[in-house]
């Protein structure tokens, strides 16, 4: 069976740049799905995407479907015909369903059966529906209509290419008649590009100043921007999202170096970077010290005969935006940072929980409490907490919301606040996402934990718990942030104490009944996913959760110890033995002696286990007290042999109450040794 290449290109007005990659991938996937459903085999599938086009090239697509046989089973023969051999309604209905007369139905088996030979359809006739379905399934949140047409798409369509080999697929999709004429660059080659066959596509469009391959354009932009940055003795800031967006904006990328006046560098560089990246899609340049250079790189969509005109135009456009940032910065500095708290006294944090200023006061007190626990400066933490929300009322943050915390840092420095206090105003929002940077100072860590706990306690206290995918106050992220800070910065605190202090700050504004337990459970529940992502079995997490450690750092140390324990050769047997011990103790809780008495031992195995437990007790107790949990469990692994001998030679539930109670007490002491680290009986 022969095969040909297939090309579909839909030309449009400029597509949304942030969505271009997603639209292209979805278009390719939709075509592949349609071909699979039609049972049409093919080789490689390549997707192309540029500002005014989406295209898919399918190599070696079969000319025709294979013939196939379709079999349909009907009702049982005994139900299909009556005693006189006449077909019943069931038989006639089955025949109608098959589209044939009852005489053509096979009745040789237990059920009626109809087999139909279906010849394969020509691929060219199937392609329009496959393409139309793929376009209809694109993830477009809001579709457009244009002119008087009823068709809808993400942008108005302009042309359609559909070639199967050298043959045009005759169809109309989204108001465009399919042909073989694509279009070149809007300025360099504003003409039709006639394609004879699909394999000509990339080269022909390149001749027309259009690089249709998204990945190729992206790599070209990155390479050239890096080269230009090096020529300026700098490095370019190139976030992936920005690079993707710029790639989606140009068909023929030409990066150019532009500049701005050096006096703008007195403004916090983050504000300048935000306005140049977000508003203008420029690549900013940093020097070797990480400081902003008074230059940036724009990517033009035209290879100008006079590039300086393009440069001047971009410099002219960016100047007013930088001037705005400079104005806001100078205006804010006309008053001390702390004075902005006055404005926050009328800004609501949450209707039932008071103002943003109220939150700052609560965070201030809680941060001081935490700072004392972690060996930081309580006075600095208290001051940082009080200033923590001030910059929300500034002109700078009003214009650039992304500057919250960052603006506060600069303004606090300008006011002469201590370095760790200034840093804490930005670090309070850390970590800003999964795997993001943590506070570098203890003061910042104290304020960050305080801010997150205050939100958790307050929102839980008014019953606004996150449900499903709805988490408007980002409580899950706040809980994970608390855990990351305390664990990764090795900060030893009792979470129950911190939660209790946070609840106390709200006084009667929240319902405190069972609140502490709910908040603690919510926070520790976040650890489950954290450990699963790290490849740690959920049973390990559950083994530690069962003993309820209140310090996240302590919790993590126990988890790591149990994970190491599972690799020991004795682990499986000890886990099974602990389960058996747990069951025995659970069923005989009231029968257990308060004290182990050697006089009731009547088996060498009992004496041996008792001696092994006493030795382990002396060795393990100091290890557990010093959080050397891995060493403790490794030492406890030595109990495997005497414990196995005990269960082989000794019957626990004997008739003599004293002996039974003594044996249960012995097992309880053994179990207590393990529970000093985790409940390994819950391990698989």
C-alpha positions as CSV (number, residue, x, y, z in Angstrom):
1,X,0.0,0.0,0.0
2,X,1.4,3.4,-1.0
3,X,2.0,6.4,1.3
4,X,2.4,10.1,0.9
5,X,3.3,13.1,3.1
6,X,0.5,15.3,4.3
7,X,0.7,19.0,5.2
8,X,-1.9,21.1,6.8
9,X,-1.2,24.8,7.6
10,X,-3.9,27.2,9.0
11,X,-3.0,30.9,8.5
12,X,-4.5,33.4,10.9
13,X,-4.1,36.9,12.3
14,X,-1.4,37.0,15.1
15,X,-2.0,34.2,17.6
16,X,-1.8,34.8,21.3
17,X,1.9,34.4,22.0
18,X,1.6,32.9,25.5
19,X,-0.6,30.2,24.1
20,X,1.2,29.4,20.8
21,X,3.2,26.4,22.0
22,X,0.2,24.9,23.7
23,X,-2.0,25.4,20.6
24,X,0.6,23.9,18.4
25,X,1.1,20.8,20.6
26,X,-2.6,20.3,20.9
27,X,-3.1,20.6,17.1
28,X,-0.4,17.9,16.5
29,X,-1.9,15.6,19.2
30,X,-5.4,16.1,17.7
31,X,-4.2,15.1,14.2
32,X,-2.4,12.0,15.6
33,X,-5.5,11.0,17.5
34,X,-7.7,11.4,14.4
35,X,-5.3,9.3,12.3
36,X,-5.2,6.6,14.9
37,X,-8.9,6.5,15.2
38,X,-9.1,6.1,11.4
39,X,-6.5,3.3,11.5
40,X,-4.2,5.2,9.2
41,X,-0.5,4.5,9.9
42,X,2.2,7.0,9.3
43,X,5.8,7.8,10.4
44,X,7.1,11.0,11.9
45,X,4.8,13.9,12.7
46,X,6.2,17.4,13.0
47,X,4.5,20.5,14.3
48,X,5.3,24.1,13.2
49,X,4.1,27.3,14.8
50,X,4.7,30.9,14.1
51,X,2.8,34.1,15.0
52,X,0.4,33.7,12.0
53,X,0.3,30.0,11.4
54,X,-0.1,26.5,12.9
55,X,1.0,23.6,10.7
56,X,1.4,19.8,11.0
57,X,3.5,17.7,8.6
58,X,2.8,13.9,8.6
59,X,5.3,11.8,6.8
60,X,4.5,8.6,4.9
61,X,0.7,8.6,5.6
62,X,-1.1,5.6,4.0
63,X,-3.2,6.4,0.9
64,X,-6.1,4.3,2.1
65,X,-7.4,2.4,5.1
66,X,-7.0,-1.3,5.1
67,X,-10.1,-3.4,4.3
68,X,-11.7,-4.9,7.4
69,X,-14.4,-7.3,8.5
70,X,-16.9,-6.2,11.1
71,X,-18.8,-8.9,13.0
72,X,-22.0,-8.2,15.0
73,X,-23.7,-10.7,17.4
74,X,-27.5,-10.7,17.8
75,X,-30.0,-12.4,20.1
76,X,-29.9,-16.2,20.8
77,X,-31.3,-18.3,17.9
78,X,-33.9,-19.8,20.2
79,X,-35.2,-16.3,20.9
80,X,-34.8,-15.1,17.3
81,X,-37.3,-17.6,15.8
82,X,-40.7,-18.9,17.0
83,X,-41.9,-22.5,16.9
84,X,-42.9,-22.1,13.3
85,X,-39.4,-20.9,12.3
86,X,-40.6,-17.3,11.7
87,X,-38.4,-14.5,12.8
88,X,-39.4,-12.7,16.0
89,X,-39.2,-9.0,16.6
90,X,-35.8,-9.4,18.2
91,X,-34.4,-11.0,15.0
92,X,-36.0,-8.5,12.7
93,X,-34.7,-5.7,14.8
94,X,-31.2,-7.1,14.6
95,X,-31.4,-7.3,10.8
96,X,-32.5,-3.7,10.6
97,X,-29.6,-2.7,12.8
98,X,-27.3,-4.5,10.4
99,X,-29.0,-2.9,7.4
100,X,-29.8,-6.2,5.7
101,X,-32.7,-8.6,5.2
102,X,-33.1,-11.4,7.8
103,X,-32.2,-14.0,5.1
104,X,-28.6,-12.6,5.1
105,X,-28.1,-13.2,8.8
106,X,-26.0,-16.2,9.9
107,X,-28.0,-18.5,12.3
108,X,-25.5,-21.4,12.4
109,X,-24.3,-20.7,15.9
110,X,-25.9,-20.2,19.3
111,X,-26.6,-16.5,18.4
112,X,-27.5,-14.6,15.3
113,X,-24.4,-13.2,13.7
114,X,-23.7,-10.8,10.8
115,X,-20.3,-10.3,9.2
116,X,-19.7,-7.4,6.9
117,X,-16.7,-6.7,4.7
118,X,-15.9,-3.0,4.8
119,X,-13.5,-1.7,2.2
120,X,-11.0,0.9,3.4
121,X,-11.8,4.5,2.6
122,X,-9.3,6.7,0.8
123,X,-7.3,8.9,3.1
124,X,-7.9,12.1,1.2
125,X,-11.6,11.9,2.0
126,X,-11.0,11.4,5.7
127,X,-8.5,14.2,6.2
128,X,-10.9,17.2,6.3
129,X,-12.9,15.8,9.3
130,X,-9.7,14.8,11.1
131,X,-8.3,18.3,10.7
132,X,-11.6,20.0,11.6
133,X,-11.9,17.9,14.8
134,X,-8.3,18.6,15.8
135,X,-9.0,22.4,15.4
136,X,-12.3,22.2,17.3
137,X,-10.5,20.4,20.2
138,X,-7.8,23.1,20.7
139,X,-7.7,24.5,24.2
140,X,-9.1,28.0,23.4
141,X,-10.9,29.6,26.4
142,X,-12.6,32.2,24.3
143,X,-13.2,32.0,20.5
144,X,-13.7,34.8,18.1
145,X,-16.1,35.5,15.3
146,X,-15.1,37.9,12.5
147,X,-17.1,39.7,9.9
148,X,-20.5,38.3,9.2
149,X,-19.3,34.7,9.5
150,X,-20.5,32.2,12.0
151,X,-17.2,30.3,12.2
152,X,-15.3,30.7,15.5
153,X,-11.6,30.4,16.2
154,X,-8.9,31.9,18.5
155,X,-8.1,34.5,15.8
156,X,-9.6,35.3,12.3
157,X,-8.3,32.8,9.7
158,X,-6.7,34.0,6.5
159,X,-5.7,30.9,4.5
160,X,-5.5,27.1,4.5
161,X,-3.0,24.8,3.0
162,X,-3.8,21.1,2.8
163,X,-1.6,18.9,0.6
164,X,-1.6,15.1,0.4
165,X,1.5,14.4,-1.7
166,X,1.2,16.8,-4.6
167,X,-2.6,16.8,-4.4
168,X,-4.7,19.5,-2.8
169,X,-7.3,18.1,-0.3
170,X,-10.5,19.7,-1.5
171,X,-12.4,21.1,1.5
172,X,-13.4,24.2,3.4
173,X,-12.5,24.6,7.0
174,X,-13.1,27.7,9.2
175,X,-14.3,29.6,6.1
176,X,-11.1,29.0,4.2
177,X,-10.9,26.9,1.0
178,X,-7.9,24.6,1.1
179,X,-5.2,25.3,-1.5
180,X,-1.4,25.1,-1.9
181,X,-0.6,28.8,-1.3
182,X,0.9,29.8,2.0
183,X,2.1,33.3,2.8
184,X,5.5,34.8,3.5
185,X,6.7,37.4,6.0
186,X,4.3,40.3,6.3
187,X,6.9,42.9,5.3
188,X,9.8,41.0,3.7
189,X,7.7,38.8,1.4
190,X,4.0,39.8,1.5
191,X,3.2,37.4,-1.3
192,X,1.8,33.9,-1.7
193,X,4.2,31.0,-1.3
194,X,3.0,28.2,-3.6
195,X,3.9,24.7,-2.4
196,X,4.1,21.8,-4.7
197,X,4.5,19.1,-2.1
198,X,4.6,19.0,1.8
199,X,8.4,18.4,2.0
200,X,8.9,21.9,0.4
201,X,7.3,23.6,3.3
202,X,10.1,24.6,5.7
203,X,12.6,25.6,2.9
204,X,10.0,27.5,0.9
205,X,8.9,29.6,3.9
206,X,12.5,30.2,4.9
207,X,13.0,31.8,1.5
208,X,10.0,34.0,2.3
209,X,11.6,35.1,5.6
210,X,9.6,32.9,7.8
211,X,11.2,30.3,10.2
212,X,8.3,28.1,10.8
213,X,10.0,25.8,13.3
214,X,9.4,27.2,16.8
215,X,12.3,25.3,18.4
216,X,14.7,26.6,15.6
217,X,13.6,30.2,16.2
218,X,13.9,29.8,19.9
219,X,17.5,28.4,19.6
220,X,18.4,31.2,17.2
221,X,17.1,33.9,19.5
222,X,18.9,32.4,22.5
223,X,22.2,32.1,20.7
224,X,22.2,35.6,19.3
225,X,21.0,37.2,22.5
226,X,23.8,35.4,24.4
227,X,26.4,36.6,21.8
228,X,25.2,40.2,22.0
229,X,25.2,40.1,25.8
230,X,28.8,38.9,25.8
231,X,29.7,41.7,23.5
232,X,28.3,44.1,26.1
233,X,30.4,42.4,28.9
234,X,27.2,41.1,30.4
235,X,24.8,38.2,30.6
236,X,21.1,38.2,29.5
237,X,18.2,37.4,31.8
238,X,16.3,34.9,29.8
239,X,13.5,33.2,31.7
240,X,12.0,30.3,29.7
241,X,8.5,31.8,29.7
242,X,9.9,35.1,28.3
243,X,12.0,33.3,25.6
244,X,9.0,31.3,24.6
245,X,6.8,34.4,24.3
246,X,9.3,36.3,22.3
247,X,9.7,33.3,20.0
248,X,6.0,33.3,19.5
249,X,6.0,37.0,18.5
250,X,8.4,36.9,15.6
251,X,8.7,35.0,12.3
252,X,12.2,36.3,11.4
253,X,14.0,37.1,14.7
254,X,16.6,39.9,14.6
255,X,18.0,40.7,18.2
256,X,19.3,44.2,18.7
257,X,21.1,46.0,21.6
258,X,19.4,49.1,23.0
259,X,20.2,51.3,25.9
260,X,18.6,53.7,28.5
261,X,19.9,56.5,30.6
262,X,22.2,55.5,33.5
263,X,20.3,57.6,36.1
264,X,17.5,55.1,35.9
265,X,19.8,52.6,37.6
266,X,19.2,54.4,40.9
267,X,15.8,52.8,40.9
268,X,15.6,49.2,42.3
269,X,16.7,47.1,39.5
270,X,13.9,44.6,40.0
271,X,11.4,47.3,39.1
272,X,13.3,48.1,35.9
273,X,13.6,44.4,35.0
274,X,9.8,43.8,35.6
275,X,8.7,46.7,33.4
276,X,11.2,45.8,30.6
277,X,10.4,42.1,30.7
278,X,6.7,42.1,31.3
279,X,5.6,45.1,29.4
280,X,8.1,45.3,26.5
281,X,9.4,41.7,26.3
282,X,13.0,42.8,26.4
283,X,16.0,40.8,27.6
284,X,17.8,42.7,30.4
285,X,21.6,42.5,30.9
286,X,23.5,42.0,34.1
287,X,27.2,42.7,34.7
288,X,29.6,40.3,36.4
289,X,28.3,41.4,39.9
290,X,24.7,40.7,39.0
291,X,23.9,44.4,38.7
292,X,21.7,45.7,35.9
293,X,23.5,47.3,32.9
294,X,21.9,50.3,31.2
295,X,21.3,48.2,28.1
296,X,18.7,45.7,26.9
297,X,18.1,43.4,23.9
298,X,15.0,43.6,21.8
299,X,14.1,41.0,19.2
300,X,12.8,42.7,16.0
301,X,10.6,40.9,13.5
302,X,12.3,42.5,10.6
303,X,15.7,42.6,9.1
304,X,15.9,46.4,8.8
305,X,18.1,48.2,6.3
306,X,18.6,50.8,9.1
307,X,18.7,48.9,12.4
308,X,19.4,52.1,14.3
309,X,15.8,53.2,13.6
310,X,14.5,50.1,15.3
311,X,16.8,50.6,18.2
312,X,15.8,54.3,18.6
313,X,12.1,53.3,18.5
314,X,12.5,50.8,21.3
315,X,14.5,53.2,23.4
316,X,11.9,55.9,22.9
317,X,9.1,53.5,24.0
318,X,10.8,52.2,27.1
319,X,11.9,55.6,28.5
320,X,8.4,56.7,29.8
321,X,8.0,53.4,31.6
322,X,11.3,53.7,33.3
323,X,10.5,57.3,34.1
324,X,7.2,56.1,35.8
325,X,9.2,53.6,37.9
326,X,11.6,56.3,38.9
327,X,8.8,58.7,39.9
328,X,7.1,56.1,42.1
329,X,10.4,55.3,43.8
330,X,11.2,58.9,44.6
331,X,7.6,59.6,45.8
332,X,7.7,56.7,48.2
333,X,11.0,57.8,49.7
334,X,9.5,61.1,50.8
335,X,8.2,59.4,53.9
336,X,9.5,56.7,56.2
337,X,8.4,53.1,55.4
338,X,6.7,52.7,58.8
339,X,4.3,55.6,58.0
340,X,2.6,53.5,55.3
341,X,1.1,51.4,58.1
342,X,-1.4,54.2,58.7
343,X,-2.9,53.6,55.2
344,X,-3.1,49.8,56.0
345,X,-5.4,50.4,59.0
346,X,-8.2,50.9,56.5
347,X,-7.2,48.1,54.1
348,X,-9.1,44.9,54.8
349,X,-7.1,41.6,55.0
350,X,-10.2,39.5,55.4
351,X,-13.6,40.8,56.6
352,X,-13.8,38.7,59.7
353,X,-10.0,38.9,60.5
354,X,-9.5,42.6,60.4
355,X,-7.1,44.9,58.4
356,X,-3.7,44.3,56.9
357,X,-2.3,46.4,59.7
358,X,-3.9,44.1,62.2
359,X,-2.2,41.2,60.5
360,X,1.2,43.0,60.6
361,X,0.8,43.4,64.4
362,X,0.0,39.7,64.9
363,X,2.9,38.7,62.7
364,X,5.2,41.0,64.6
365,X,4.4,39.3,68.0
366,X,4.4,35.8,66.6
367,X,7.7,36.4,64.7
368,X,9.4,37.6,68.0
369,X,8.1,34.4,69.7
370,X,9.5,32.3,66.9
371,X,12.8,34.2,66.8
372,X,13.4,33.4,70.5
373,X,12.8,29.7,69.8
374,X,15.3,29.5,66.9
375,X,18.0,31.6,68.5
376,X,17.4,34.7,66.5
377,X,16.9,38.4,67.6
378,X,13.3,38.8,68.8
379,X,13.5,42.6,68.6
380,X,14.6,42.5,65.0
381,X,11.9,39.9,64.2
382,X,9.2,42.0,65.9
383,X,10.3,45.1,64.0
384,X,10.4,43.3,60.7
385,X,6.9,41.9,61.3
386,X,5.6,45.4,62.0
387,X,7.0,46.7,58.8
388,X,6.2,43.6,56.8
389,X,3.1,44.9,55.0
390,X,4.0,48.6,54.7
391,X,5.2,48.5,51.1
392,X,1.7,47.2,50.0
393,X,0.6,50.8,50.4
394,X,3.4,52.3,48.4
395,X,3.1,53.8,44.9
396,X,5.8,51.3,43.6
397,X,3.9,48.2,44.6
398,X,0.6,49.8,43.5
399,X,2.1,50.0,40.0
400,X,4.2,46.8,40.1
401,X,2.5,44.3,42.4
402,X,5.5,41.9,41.8
403,X,7.6,44.4,43.9
404,X,5.9,43.6,47.2
405,X,8.6,42.7,49.7
406,X,11.3,43.8,47.3
407,X,10.2,47.5,47.6
408,X,10.0,47.1,51.3
409,X,13.6,45.9,51.4
410,X,14.9,48.9,49.5
411,X,12.9,51.4,51.5
412,X,13.9,49.8,54.9
413,X,17.6,50.1,53.8
414,X,17.0,53.7,52.9
415,X,15.5,54.3,56.3
416,X,18.6,52.8,58.0
417,X,16.9,49.7,59.3
418,X,19.2,46.7,60.3
419,X,20.2,44.5,57.4
420,X,18.4,41.4,58.5
421,X,15.2,43.5,59.1
422,X,15.3,44.9,55.6
423,X,16.0,41.4,54.1
424,X,13.1,39.9,56.1
425,X,10.6,42.2,54.4
426,X,11.3,40.4,51.2
427,X,12.0,37.0,52.7
428,X,8.6,36.9,54.4
429,X,7.2,35.7,51.1
430,X,9.7,32.9,50.6
431,X,9.5,30.3,49.3
432,X,7.5,31.8,46.5
433,X,6.8,28.4,44.9
434,X,7.8,24.7,44.8
435,X,11.6,24.4,45.2
436,X,12.0,28.2,45.3
437,X,14.6,30.1,47.4
438,X,14.3,30.1,51.2
439,X,15.0,33.0,53.6
440,X,18.7,33.6,54.1
441,X,18.4,35.1,57.6
442,X,16.9,33.8,60.8
443,X,14.9,37.0,61.1
444,X,13.5,36.4,57.6
445,X,12.7,32.8,58.5
446,X,10.9,33.9,61.7
447,X,8.7,36.4,59.8
448,X,8.0,34.0,56.9
449,X,6.8,31.3,59.3
450,X,4.8,33.8,61.4
451,X,3.1,35.2,58.3
452,X,2.1,31.8,57.0
453,X,0.9,30.5,60.3
454,X,-1.1,33.6,60.9
455,X,-2.9,33.1,57.6
456,X,-3.4,29.4,58.2
457,X,-4.8,29.8,61.7
458,X,-7.0,32.8,60.7
459,X,-8.6,31.2,57.6
460,X,-9.1,27.9,59.4
461,X,-10.5,29.7,62.4
462,X,-13.4,31.2,60.3
463,X,-14.1,27.8,58.6
464,X,-12.8,28.7,55.1
465,X,-10.9,25.4,54.6
466,X,-9.5,24.6,51.1
467,X,-11.7,22.2,49.1
468,X,-10.6,20.2,46.1
469,X,-8.8,22.5,43.7
470,X,-10.1,25.7,45.5
471,X,-7.6,27.3,47.8
472,X,-8.0,31.0,47.4
473,X,-5.7,31.9,50.3
474,X,-3.0,29.4,49.1
475,X,-3.1,27.6,52.5
476,X,-1.5,24.4,51.0
477,X,1.5,26.5,49.7
478,X,1.7,28.3,53.1
479,X,1.8,25.0,55.0
480,X,4.5,23.6,52.6
481,X,6.5,26.8,53.1
482,X,6.5,26.5,56.8
483,X,7.7,22.9,56.6
484,X,10.4,23.7,54.1
485,X,11.8,26.5,56.1
486,X,11.8,24.6,59.4
487,X,13.2,21.4,57.9
488,X,15.7,22.6,55.3
489,X,17.1,25.4,57.5
490,X,17.3,22.9,60.4
491,X,15.2,25.0,62.8
492,X,14.1,23.1,65.9
493,X,10.6,24.3,67.1
494,X,7.5,22.7,68.5
495,X,4.8,23.4,65.9
496,X,2.1,23.0,68.5
497,X,3.6,25.9,70.5
498,X,3.7,28.1,67.4
499,X,0.1,27.3,66.4
500,X,-1.1,27.9,70.0
501,X,0.6,31.3,70.0
502,X,-0.9,32.2,66.6
503,X,-4.4,31.3,67.8
504,X,-3.9,33.5,70.9
505,X,-3.2,36.5,68.7
506,X,-6.7,36.4,67.3
507,X,-8.4,36.5,70.7
508,X,-12.1,36.2,70.0
509,X,-12.1,36.8,66.3
510,X,-12.0,33.0,65.4
511,X,-13.4,29.8,66.7
512,X,-10.6,28.1,68.5
513,X,-12.4,24.9,69.3
514,X,-10.2,22.0,68.0
515,X,-8.5,24.6,65.8
516,X,-4.9,23.8,66.8
517,X,-5.4,20.1,66.0
518,X,-6.9,20.8,62.6
519,X,-4.1,23.3,61.6
520,X,-1.4,20.9,62.8
521,X,-2.9,18.0,61.0
522,X,-3.3,20.1,57.8
523,X,0.4,21.1,57.9
524,X,1.8,17.6,58.6
525,X,-0.5,16.2,55.9
526,X,1.5,18.2,53.4
527,X,4.6,16.2,54.2
528,X,3.0,13.1,52.7
529,X,3.2,14.5,49.1
530,X,6.6,15.9,49.8
531,X,8.0,12.5,50.7
532,X,6.2,10.8,47.8
533,X,7.9,13.2,45.4
534,X,11.2,12.3,47.0
535,X,10.6,8.6,46.3
536,X,9.9,7.7,50.0
537,X,7.1,5.2,50.5
538,X,3.9,6.6,52.1
539,X,4.2,3.8,54.7
540,X,7.4,5.4,56.0
541,X,5.6,8.7,56.5
542,X,2.7,6.9,58.2
543,X,5.1,5.1,60.6
544,X,6.4,8.4,61.8
545,X,3.0,10.2,61.8
546,X,1.8,7.4,64.1
547,X,4.0,8.7,67.0
548,X,3.0,12.3,66.5
549,X,6.3,14.3,66.6
550,X,5.5,18.0,66.8
551,X,8.7,19.3,65.4
552,X,8.9,19.2,61.5
553,X,12.7,18.9,61.7
554,X,12.3,16.0,64.1
555,X,9.7,14.4,61.9
556,X,12.0,14.6,58.9
557,X,14.9,13.1,60.8
558,X,12.7,10.1,61.9
559,X,11.5,9.6,58.3
560,X,15.1,9.5,57.0
561,X,15.9,7.0,59.7
562,X,13.0,4.7,58.9
563,X,13.8,4.9,55.2
564,X,17.4,3.7,56.0
565,X,16.0,1.0,58.3
566,X,13.9,-0.5,55.6
567,X,17.1,-1.3,53.7
568,X,18.5,-3.5,56.5
569,X,18.3,-7.3,56.1
570,X,16.4,-7.6,59.5
571,X,13.8,-5.0,58.6
572,X,11.2,-7.2,57.1
573,X,11.2,-9.7,60.0
574,X,11.2,-6.9,62.6
575,X,8.3,-5.2,60.9
576,X,6.3,-8.4,61.0
577,X,7.3,-9.0,64.6
578,X,6.2,-5.5,65.6
579,X,2.8,-6.0,63.9
580,X,2.4,-9.2,66.0
581,X,3.5,-7.4,69.2
582,X,1.1,-4.5,68.4
583,X,-1.8,-6.9,67.9
584,X,-1.0,-8.8,71.1
585,X,-0.8,-5.7,73.2
586,X,-3.9,-4.2,71.7
587,X,-6.0,-7.3,72.5
588,X,-4.6,-7.6,76.0
589,X,-4.1,-4.0,77.1
590,X,-5.7,-4.6,80.5
591,X,-3.7,-7.8,81.2
592,X,-0.3,-6.2,81.0
593,X,1.9,-6.0,84.1
594,X,3.2,-2.6,85.3
595,X,6.7,-4.0,85.8
596,X,8.8,-6.9,84.3
597,X,9.7,-9.4,86.9
598,X,12.4,-12.0,86.1
599,X,10.9,-14.5,88.6
600,X,8.1,-15.2,86.1
601,X,10.5,-16.2,83.3
602,X,10.4,-19.9,82.6
603,X,12.2,-20.1,79.2
604,X,15.7,-19.3,78.1
605,X,14.2,-17.4,75.2
606,X,12.5,-15.0,77.7
607,X,15.8,-14.4,79.6
608,X,17.6,-13.9,76.3
609,X,15.1,-11.4,75.0
610,X,14.9,-9.5,78.3
611,X,18.7,-9.2,78.4
612,X,18.8,-8.0,74.8
613,X,16.1,-5.4,75.5
614,X,18.0,-4.1,78.5
615,X,21.2,-3.7,76.5
616,X,19.3,-2.0,73.7
617,X,17.6,0.3,76.2
618,X,20.9,1.5,77.5
619,X,22.3,2.0,74.0
620,X,19.3,3.4,72.2
621,X,17.9,5.8,74.8
622,X,20.8,8.4,74.5
623,X,20.8,7.9,70.7
624,X,17.1,8.8,70.5
625,X,17.5,11.7,72.8
626,X,20.2,13.1,70.5
627,X,18.0,12.6,67.4
628,X,20.4,9.9,66.1
629,X,17.5,7.9,64.9
630,X,19.3,6.0,62.1
631,X,21.8,4.7,64.6
632,X,19.0,3.9,67.1
633,X,17.1,1.8,64.6
634,X,20.3,0.1,63.4
635,X,21.0,-0.9,67.0
636,X,17.4,-2.1,67.5
637,X,17.9,-4.4,64.4
638,X,20.0,-6.6,66.7
639,X,16.8,-7.6,68.5
640,X,15.6,-9.6,65.5
641,X,17.3,-12.9,66.5
642,X,16.2,-13.0,70.2
643,X,12.7,-11.8,69.3
644,X,12.4,-14.5,66.7
645,X,13.5,-17.1,69.2
646,X,11.0,-15.8,71.7
647,X,8.1,-16.2,69.4
648,X,9.3,-19.7,68.4
649,X,9.7,-21.0,71.9
650,X,7.3,-19.0,74.1
651,X,3.5,-18.8,74.1
652,X,2.4,-15.4,75.3
653,X,-1.2,-16.1,76.1
654,X,-0.8,-18.8,78.7
655,X,-3.3,-19.6,81.4
656,X,-1.2,-18.3,84.3
657,X,-2.2,-14.6,84.6
658,X,1.1,-13.5,86.2
659,X,3.3,-15.1,83.5
660,X,1.0,-13.8,80.7
661,X,1.1,-10.2,82.2
662,X,4.8,-10.4,82.6
663,X,5.4,-11.5,79.0
664,X,3.1,-8.7,77.7
665,X,5.1,-6.2,79.8
666,X,8.3,-7.5,78.2
667,X,6.9,-7.0,74.7
668,X,5.5,-3.6,75.6
669,X,9.0,-2.5,76.7
670,X,10.4,-3.8,73.3
671,X,7.7,-2.0,71.4
672,X,8.4,1.2,73.4
673,X,12.0,1.1,72.1
674,X,10.8,1.2,68.5
675,X,8.1,3.8,69.2
676,X,10.8,6.1,70.4
677,X,11.5,6.5,66.7
678,X,8.5,5.3,64.7
679,X,5.8,2.7,64.6
680,X,7.4,0.3,62.2
681,X,4.4,-2.1,62.6
682,X,2.6,0.0,59.9
683,X,5.4,-0.6,57.3
684,X,4.5,-3.0,54.5
